[in-house]
């Protein structure tokens, strides 16, 4: 340890090389983290209100953001196609307006379908007692999906409803 006390060039060299190696490892690690921090995702919604028949699927007229092609969606369609196997986080929200068609107590409800099967935990609904009433519905869920799978959101209300700006986000998580 006598060398370190003198602050000789060998010690400075060893410390400098050690710091360079630490910075290189940190830089490589940060590059991997940052390059993977932009997962595949899509955000689709509707500008205009949509009248949705009982048992109908919500169509989304606008794709606001599409990052990568792991998920595809044709504007004006209800189907989201999975193009890459993985785990997906799906978040949905909308306001539903109960038109005066019934004038009686009605449950306004939607759920997520994955390959024509209900995804458990996504059925959301609210009961309204009067015509002209609105409710907000939302869900978030993680699913495992394979290439070619179809994701869509269905009206489970049993009546025609008017959707106000339905919005869906789908993000592929590794």
SULLINGI-V401883 format. One record per residue. N is the residue number from 1. OMEGA is omega in whole degrees, 0 to 359 (NA if undefined). D_FIRST is the distance of its C-alpha to the first C-alpha in Angstrom with 1 decimal. Layout:
[[N & OMEGA & D_FIRST] [N & OMEGA & D_FIRST]]
This chain:
[[1 & 180 & 0.0] [2 & 181 & 3.7] [3 & 182 & 5.3] [4 & 179 & 5.4] [5 & 181 & 6.7] [6 & 182 & 9.1] [7 & 182 & 10.3] [8 & 182 & 11.1] [9 & 180 & 13.8] [10 & 179 & 12.0] [11 & 178 & 10.1] [12 & 179 & 13.5] [13 & 181 & 15.2] [14 & 179 & 13.5] [15 & 180 & 14.1] [16 & 179 & 17.6] [17 & 179 & 18.5] [18 & 179 & 17.6] [19 & 178 & 19.7] [20 & 180 & 22.5] [21 & 179 & 22.6] [22 & 179 & 22.9] [23 & 178 & 25.6] [24 & 179 & 27.4] [25 & 179 & 27.6] [26 & 180 & 28.7] [27 & 178 & 31.3] [28 & 179 & 32.7] [29 & 180 & 33.0] [30 & 179 & 34.6] [31 & 179 & 37.0] [32 & 181 & 38.1] [33 & 182 & 38.7] [34 & 181 & 40.6] [35 & 180 & 42.7] [36 & 183 & 43.8] [37 & 179 & 44.5] [38 & 184 & 47.9] [39 & 176 & 49.9] [40 & 178 & 53.4] [41 & 177 & 55.9] [42 & 174 & 59.4] [43 & 180 & 61.2] [44 & 181 & 65.0] [45 & 176 & 67.7] [46 & 172 & 71.2] [47 & 185 & 72.4] [48 & 174 & 76.0] [49 & 180 & 77.2] [50 & 172 & 77.9] [51 & 186 & 80.9] [52 & 179 & 79.8] [53 & 175 & 82.3] [54 & 180 & 81.9] [55 & 181 & 79.7] [56 & 179 & 78.7] [57 & 179 & 75.2] [58 & 173 & 73.6] [59 & 180 & 73.5] [60 & 187 & 70.8] [61 & 184 & 72.1] [62 & 170 & 68.9] [63 & 183 & 65.4] [64 & 182 & 63.3] [65 & 171 & 59.9] [66 & 178 & 59.2] [67 & 183 & 55.7] [68 & 183 & 55.5] [69 & 178 & 58.4] [70 & 178 & 57.5] [71 & 177 & 60.4] [72 & 179 & 63.6] [73 & 175 & 66.5] [74 & 179 & 69.7] [75 & 182 & 70.7] [76 & 181 & 73.9] [77 & 176 & 73.0] [78 & 188 & 72.0] [79 & 170 & 69.9] [80 & 184 & 66.1] [81 & 176 & 65.2] [82 & 181 & 61.8] [83 & 181 & 60.6] [84 & 178 & 57.2] [85 & 176 & 56.5] [86 & 175 & 54.2] [87 & 184 & 54.0] [88 & 172 & 55.8] [89 & 181 & 55.9] [90 & 180 & 59.4] [91 & 183 & 60.4] [92 & 171 & 63.9] [93 & 177 & 65.9] [94 & 167 & 69.4] [95 & 180 & 72.1] [96 & 180 & 75.4] [97 & 180 & 78.7] [98 & 180 & 81.6] [99 & 185 & 84.7] [100 & 183 & 88.0] [101 & 184 & 89.1] [102 & 182 & 89.0] [103 & 178 & 89.4] [104 & 181 & 88.3] [105 & 183 & 85.1] [106 & 173 & 82.8] [107 & 178 & 79.3] [108 & 190 & 77.3] [109 & 173 & 74.6] [110 & 172 & 72.4] [111 & 180 & 70.0] [112 & 173 & 67.7] [113 & 175 & 68.9] [114 & 184 & 66.7] [115 & 177 & 69.0] [116 & 177 & 72.1] [117 & 178 & 70.5] [118 & 174 & 69.7] [119 & 183 & 66.1] [120 & 181 & 66.0] [121 & 181 & 64.6] [122 & 178 & 65.8] [123 & 180 & 69.4] [124 & 181 & 69.7] [125 & 176 & 72.9] [126 & 177 & 74.7] [127 & 177 & 78.3] [128 & 182 & 80.4] [129 & 185 & 83.8] [130 & 173 & 85.2] [131 & 179 & 85.8] [132 & 180 & 83.7] [133 & 177 & 80.6] [134 & 175 & 77.1] [135 & 175 & 74.1] [136 & 179 & 70.5] [137 & 177 & 69.1] [138 & 172 & 65.5] [139 & 173 & 63.3] [140 & 184 & 59.9] [141 & 171 & 59.1] [142 & 176 & 56.7] [143 & 171 & 58.4] [144 & 184 & 57.5] [145 & 180 & 59.6] [146 & 178 & 60.2] [147 & 181 & 61.3] [148 & 179 & 65.0] [149 & 180 & 65.1] [150 & 179 & 67.2] [151 & 175 & 66.3] [152 & 184 & 69.0] [153 & 189 & 70.1] [154 & 172 & 73.6] [155 & 181 & 76.1] [156 & 189 & 76.8] [157 & 185 & 79.1] [158 & 178 & 82.5] [159 & 175 & 83.7] [160 & 177 & 83.3] [161 & 175 & 80.5] [162 & 179 & 79.3] [163 & 177 & 75.6] [164 & 179 & 74.1] [165 & 173 & 71.0] [166 & 186 & 69.6] [167 & 179 & 65.9] [168 & 174 & 63.7] [169 & 176 & 60.0] [170 & 183 & 58.7] [171 & 177 & 55.0] [172 & 177 & 53.6] [173 & 184 & 50.5] [174 & NA & 48.6]]
